[in-house]
Amino acid sequence: MAAASEPRGACYDAIVIGAGIQGSFAAYHLAKRGRDTLLLEQFLLPHARGSSHGQSRIIRSAYLQQHYARMMPESFRLWQRLEDRTGTRLYRRTGLLVLGAPGEPQFERWRRAAARPRGPAEELDAAARRRRFPGLGPGGDEAALWDGAGGVLHADRALRAVQELFRRSGGTLRDGEKVLGIEPGALLAVSTSAGVYRARRLVVAAGAWSSQLLAPLGLRLPLQPLRVHVCYWKEKVPGSYSAERPFPCFMAVGLPQAPHGVYGLPSCEYPGLVKVCYHHGSPTDPDQRDRPAPGDGRRDVALLCRFVGSYLPGLEPEPALLEPCLYTNTPDGDFILDRHPKHSNIIIGAGFSGHGFKLAPVVGKLLCELSLGEEPSYSTAPFSIGRFPGALRAAL
Ligand SMILES: Cc1cc2nc3c(=O)[nH]c(=O)nc-3n(C[C@H](O)[C@H](O)[C@H](O)COP(=O)(O)OP(=O)(O)OC[C@H]3O[C@@H](n4cnc5c(N)ncnc54)[C@H](O)[C@@H]3O)c2cc1C
């Protein structure tokens, strides 16, 4: 897809760098608020080289950290609004199981979170879990927490939908145009492979490329791009792990053999194949994602084979298909949503650490509010750059 239209002028109220799910929502919120907004994307859309491609993501209300749990009700509402405004089905409710061993510290943290008002309501012991979801077992004596609001977001469709709404709100999307440099100032200058644009405010939502863009502005964010394997596993009996069955989304936490957790979704993108992945990957340069070092990720796939063999007996225990994707992790797994410490009209949304899709409607709203100099709707203290003192040194 080529750039939507010719630029209306080289000067905008706002520029957003990165048309992944976070940048697209930030741009949409700015355009909806009447700001003449330019959204720049380095690759031709749609592309599969960042973090927002593919057909499915998990959405859930269950969260260990309160700061995310508080945002989820609004996020669900905003996804629903996007569905209504574009006439596109984006969310499929399947429920979600958080699977873990009673007494194991991380599962006990989830149990405590479940006891909060917005936590998942129901606890299933191993026998109840096996009765209700026979495809998920035999396993051991793992119990499960049930989040009835959990489900699947249709990611590709969601990205297209928010970009369509952005355009309908008067925004300009230019793809195949890489940002090469940012010159800060009251009127910023953004140079791309095709020209120079000016704006009063800038949002950087460049995913795994954020560090590269921000380093020349003196900011060294501790962002680690990871190459992750998206693994699909063949059903032994076709249809046995479909949402109609019903088979839910799940997350296995606190397993000694899979310390970062394993998650899975009912079959969706490929008939007869079920997505089950390890919530981790190997360090990479985002421009080299498709040239992995020999043996890269082999341990993660072997770990998944063992998991599938013991917990998902209705799946073949070797993956049928592997696709690459990128996480951009922070050291604590929390997002970065903040303004540049020296250039207050530059706002940064980065480090979504493999769990940012479901929250993108609210993240986009927060980035928009920060960019307009407004009090954000939720405290952004957990997302501050200041929690990484080393990042600031060069910037100040
Ligand atoms: C395999 C996988 C499974 C996941 N599962 C879930 C899940 O179940 N639930 C959930 O909530 N989240 C999940 N996530 C996380 C979620 O998908 C990401 O947090 C989210 O997509 C990050 O979006 P982003 O916009 O920050 O990054 P991206 O989608 O990578 O977007 C950044 C964009 O910036 C562009 N860009 C970079 N540099 C430049 C430049 N110089 N000029 C112009 N453009 C530039 C890039 O090309 C890219 O398109 C998953 C992620 C992966 C990879």
The ligand as a Tripos MOL2 file, in Angstrom:
@<TRIPOS>MOLECULE
LIG
   53    58     1     0     0
SMALL
NO_CHARGES

@<TRIPOS>ATOM
      1 C1          4.7590  -13.1940   19.0540 C.3       1 LIG1
      2 C2          4.1310  -12.0950   19.8560 C.ar      1 LIG1
      3 C3          3.0170  -12.3680   20.6310 C.ar      1 LIG1
      4 C4          2.4450  -11.3690   21.3880 C.ar      1 LIG1
      5 N1          1.3300  -11.6610   22.1060 N.ar      1 LIG1
      6 C5          0.6890  -10.6780   22.7500 C.ar      1 LIG1
      7 C6         -0.5350  -10.9520   23.4000 C.ar      1 LIG1
      8 O1         -1.0300  -12.0870   23.3530 O.2       1 LIG1
      9 N2         -1.1630   -9.9180   24.0170 N.ar      1 LIG1
     10 C7         -0.6550   -8.6670   24.0470 C.ar      1 LIG1
     11 O2         -1.2830   -7.7850   24.6480 O.2       1 LIG1
     12 N3          0.5150   -8.3750   23.4470 N.ar      1 LIG1
     13 C8          1.1920   -9.3440   22.7940 C.ar      1 LIG1
     14 N4          2.3560   -9.0700   22.1400 N.ar      1 LIG1
     15 C9          2.9520   -7.7420   22.2510 C.3       1 LIG1
     16 C10         2.3950   -6.7430   21.2680 C.3       1 LIG1
     17 O3          2.1540   -7.3410   20.0170 O.3       1 LIG1
     18 C11         3.3950   -5.5920   21.1810 C.3       1 LIG1
     19 O4          3.5480   -5.0490   22.4830 O.3       1 LIG1
     20 C12         2.9300   -4.4870   20.2590 C.3       1 LIG1
     21 O5          2.5990   -4.9930   18.9900 O.3       1 LIG1
     22 C13         4.0390   -3.4320   20.1400 C.3       1 LIG1
     23 O6          3.6200   -2.4730   19.2030 O.3       1 LIG1
     24 P1          4.5590   -1.2650   18.7790 P.3       1 LIG1
     25 O7          3.6810   -0.3590   17.9900 O.co2     1 LIG1
     26 O8          5.2770   -0.7280   19.9620 O.co2     1 LIG1
     27 O9          5.7150   -1.9290   17.8860 O.3       1 LIG1
     28 P2          5.7220   -2.2980   16.3160 P.3       1 LIG1
     29 O10         4.4980   -3.0280   15.9420 O.co2     1 LIG1
     30 O11         7.0150   -2.9560   16.0200 O.co2     1 LIG1
     31 O12         5.6580   -0.8860   15.6020 O.3       1 LIG1
     32 C14         6.7530   -0.0210   15.5290 C.3       1 LIG1
     33 C15         6.7680    0.4940   14.1140 C.3       1 LIG1
     34 O13         7.7330    1.5390   14.0170 O.3       1 LIG1
     35 C16         8.2830    1.4650   12.7290 C.3       1 LIG1
     36 N5          9.5450    2.1900   12.7140 N.ar      1 LIG1
     37 C17        10.6470    1.9010   13.4310 C.ar      1 LIG1
     38 N6         11.6550    2.7700   13.1420 N.ar      1 LIG1
     39 C18        11.1590    3.6240   12.2240 C.ar      1 LIG1
     40 C19        11.7190    4.7320   11.5300 C.ar      1 LIG1
     41 N7         12.9940    5.1130   11.7000 N.pl3     1 LIG1
     42 N8         10.9290    5.3930   10.6450 N.ar      1 LIG1
     43 C20         9.6280    5.0230   10.4440 C.ar      1 LIG1
     44 N9          9.0690    3.9710   11.0720 N.ar      1 LIG1
     45 C21         9.8090    3.2780   11.9500 C.ar      1 LIG1
     46 C22         8.4730   -0.0370   12.5430 C.3       1 LIG1
     47 O14         8.6720   -0.3830   11.1950 O.3       1 LIG1
     48 C23         7.1890   -0.5800   13.1150 C.3       1 LIG1
     49 O15         6.1760   -0.7320   12.1540 O.3       1 LIG1
     50 C24         2.9840  -10.0580   21.3830 C.ar      1 LIG1
     51 C25         4.0940   -9.7840   20.5980 C.ar      1 LIG1
     52 C26         4.6760  -10.7700   19.8330 C.ar      1 LIG1
     53 C27         5.8660  -10.4570   18.9900 C.3       1 LIG1
@<TRIPOS>BOND
     1     1     2 1
     2     2     3 ar
     3     2    52 ar
     4     3     4 ar
     5     4     5 ar
     6     4    50 ar
     7     5     6 ar
     8     6     7 ar
     9     6    13 1
    10     7     8 2
    11     7     9 ar
    12     9    10 ar
    13    10    11 2
    14    10    12 ar
    15    12    13 ar
    16    13    14 ar
    17    14    15 1
    18    14    50 ar
    19    15    16 1
    20    16    17 1
    21    16    18 1
    22    18    19 1
    23    18    20 1
    24    20    21 1
    25    20    22 1
    26    22    23 1
    27    23    24 1
    28    24    25 2
    29    24    26 1
    30    24    27 1
    31    27    28 1
    32    28    29 2
    33    28    30 1
    34    28    31 1
    35    31    32 1
    36    32    33 1
    37    33    34 1
    38    33    48 1
    39    34    35 1
    40    35    36 1
    41    35    46 1
    42    36    37 ar
    43    36    45 ar
    44    37    38 ar
    45    38    39 ar
    46    39    40 ar
    47    39    45 ar
    48    40    41 1
    49    40    42 ar
    50    42    43 ar
    51    43    44 ar
    52    44    45 ar
    53    46    47 1
    54    46    48 1
    55    48    49 1
    56    50    51 ar
    57    51    52 ar
    58    52    53 1
@<TRIPOS>SUBSTRUCTURE
     1 LIG1         1 GROUP 0 **** ****
